[in-house]
């Protein structure tokens, strides 16, 4: 074999090595993306499965109304308020993550749509109460700078635009 043939063979083999490296790298990226999706789903599932959040959902269904007054909210027990705060701030956190494309809207909708569609009015009323409370405690001007739970409201709006999910047949 002459030197030119050997050089061409070497170039061909190095090209194949580069091609296989690119294919392997693409496969690794795809696998990493799947792992991130699985971990994200697990995090959302763990949040909604926690006893505090499940208790908050019960409170939302049984004690909160679409027209609840600030005084009625104030009369709830500390345990009830803590559970509700966990739910509200969890939804707000998920809203932040969805708005920054860290979590997918479809994933969060899968877990929260039934809750959001059925109890959206109550969640929005709680947002108004929390905002009013923040205005009373720190002032209207400070609250206007950073509206409390604005990502939760955005997330509720986005989930309401999504088609209703149905269970598999």
C-alpha positions as CSV (number, residue, x, y, z in Angstrom):
1,X,0.0,0.0,0.0
2,X,1.5,3.3,-1.0
3,X,1.5,6.4,1.3
4,X,-1.4,8.2,-0.5
5,X,-3.7,5.2,-0.1
6,X,-2.8,4.9,3.6
7,X,-3.5,8.6,4.1
8,X,-6.9,8.4,2.4
9,X,-7.8,5.3,4.5
10,X,-6.7,7.2,7.6
11,X,-8.9,10.2,6.7
12,X,-11.9,7.9,6.0
13,X,-11.5,6.1,9.4
14,X,-11.1,9.4,11.3
15,X,-14.3,10.7,9.5
16,X,-16.2,7.6,10.6
17,X,-14.9,8.0,14.2
18,X,-16.2,11.6,14.2
19,X,-19.5,10.5,12.8
20,X,-19.9,7.8,15.4
21,X,-19.0,10.3,18.1
22,X,-21.6,12.8,16.9
23,X,-24.3,10.0,16.8
24,X,-23.3,8.9,20.3
25,X,-23.4,12.5,21.6
26,X,-26.8,13.1,20.1
27,X,-28.1,9.9,21.7
28,X,-26.7,11.1,25.1
29,X,-28.4,14.5,24.8
30,X,-31.7,12.8,23.9
31,X,-31.3,10.5,26.9
32,X,-30.5,13.4,29.2
33,X,-33.6,15.3,28.0
34,X,-35.7,12.3,28.8
35,X,-34.2,12.0,32.3
36,X,-34.9,15.7,32.9
37,X,-38.6,15.2,31.9
38,X,-38.9,12.2,34.2
39,X,-37.4,14.1,37.1
40,X,-39.6,17.1,36.4
41,X,-42.7,15.0,36.4
42,X,-41.6,13.3,39.6
43,X,-41.1,16.7,41.3
44,X,-44.5,17.9,40.3
45,X,-46.1,14.6,41.3
46,X,-44.3,14.7,44.7
47,X,-45.5,18.2,45.3
48,X,-49.2,17.5,44.6
49,X,-49.0,14.2,46.5
50,X,-47.7,15.8,49.7
51,X,-50.1,15.7,52.6
52,X,-50.0,19.5,53.0
53,X,-51.0,20.1,49.4
54,X,-53.7,17.4,49.6
55,X,-55.0,19.1,52.8
56,X,-55.0,22.4,51.0
57,X,-57.1,21.0,48.2
58,X,-59.6,19.7,50.7
59,X,-59.7,23.2,52.3
60,X,-60.1,24.8,48.8
61,X,-63.1,22.5,48.1
62,X,-64.8,22.6,51.5
63,X,-64.0,26.0,53.1
64,X,-63.0,28.5,50.4
65,X,-65.6,30.2,48.2
66,X,-65.4,32.3,45.1
67,X,-66.5,35.3,47.1
68,X,-64.7,34.6,50.4
69,X,-64.1,37.8,52.5
70,X,-60.8,38.8,54.0
71,X,-62.3,38.3,57.4
72,X,-63.5,34.7,56.6
73,X,-59.9,33.9,55.4
74,X,-58.5,35.5,58.5
75,X,-60.7,33.2,60.7
76,X,-59.2,30.0,59.1
77,X,-56.9,28.1,61.4
78,X,-53.1,28.5,61.1
79,X,-52.9,24.9,59.7
80,X,-55.4,25.7,57.0
81,X,-53.6,28.9,56.0
82,X,-50.2,27.1,56.0
83,X,-51.6,24.4,53.7
84,X,-53.2,27.0,51.4
85,X,-49.9,28.9,51.2
86,X,-48.1,25.8,50.3
87,X,-50.5,25.2,47.4
88,X,-50.4,28.8,46.2
89,X,-46.7,29.2,46.4
90,X,-46.2,25.8,44.8
91,X,-48.4,26.8,41.9
92,X,-46.6,30.1,41.6
93,X,-43.2,28.2,41.6
94,X,-44.5,25.9,38.8
95,X,-45.7,28.9,36.9
96,X,-42.2,30.5,37.1
97,X,-40.7,27.2,35.9
98,X,-43.2,26.9,33.0
99,X,-42.7,30.6,32.0
100,X,-39.0,30.1,31.8
101,X,-39.3,26.8,29.8
102,X,-37.8,24.7,32.6
103,X,-41.0,22.7,33.0
104,X,-43.4,22.1,30.2
105,X,-46.9,23.5,30.3
106,X,-48.3,20.1,29.2
107,X,-46.7,18.4,32.2
108,X,-48.0,20.8,34.8
109,X,-51.4,20.8,33.1
110,X,-51.5,17.0,33.3
111,X,-51.3,17.2,37.1
112,X,-53.2,20.5,37.9
113,X,-55.8,21.0,35.1
114,X,-58.7,19.4,37.0
115,X,-57.9,21.4,40.1
116,X,-57.3,24.6,38.1
117,X,-60.4,24.4,35.9
118,X,-62.7,23.4,38.8
119,X,-61.4,25.7,41.4
120,X,-59.9,28.6,39.4
121,X,-62.3,31.1,40.9
122,X,-61.3,30.2,44.4
123,X,-57.6,30.3,43.6
124,X,-58.0,33.7,42.1
125,X,-59.9,34.9,45.1
126,X,-57.1,33.7,47.3
127,X,-54.7,35.6,45.1
128,X,-56.8,38.8,45.8
129,X,-56.8,38.1,49.5
130,X,-53.0,37.5,49.7
131,X,-52.4,40.6,47.6
132,X,-54.6,42.7,49.9
133,X,-52.9,41.3,52.9
134,X,-49.5,42.2,51.4
135,X,-50.7,45.7,50.7
136,X,-51.8,46.1,54.3
137,X,-48.5,44.8,55.6
138,X,-45.9,46.4,53.3
139,X,-47.8,49.0,51.4
140,X,-49.5,49.4,48.0
141,X,-46.4,50.8,46.2
142,X,-44.2,47.9,47.3
143,X,-46.8,45.4,46.2
144,X,-47.2,47.1,42.8
145,X,-43.5,46.6,42.2
146,X,-43.8,42.8,42.5
147,X,-47.4,41.4,42.4
148,X,-47.6,38.4,44.7
149,X,-48.3,35.1,43.0
150,X,-48.5,36.6,39.5
151,X,-47.0,33.5,37.9
152,X,-49.8,31.4,39.5
153,X,-52.4,33.6,37.8
154,X,-50.5,33.4,34.5
155,X,-50.3,29.6,34.9
156,X,-54.0,29.3,35.6
157,X,-54.7,31.4,32.5
158,X,-52.5,29.2,30.4
159,X,-54.0,25.9,31.7
160,X,-57.5,27.2,30.9
161,X,-56.4,27.6,27.3
162,X,-55.2,24.0,27.1
163,X,-57.6,21.3,25.8
164,X,-59.2,19.3,28.5
165,X,-57.3,16.2,29.3
166,X,-59.1,12.8,29.4
167,X,-58.0,9.6,30.9
168,X,-56.7,6.9,28.5
169,X,-59.3,4.3,27.3
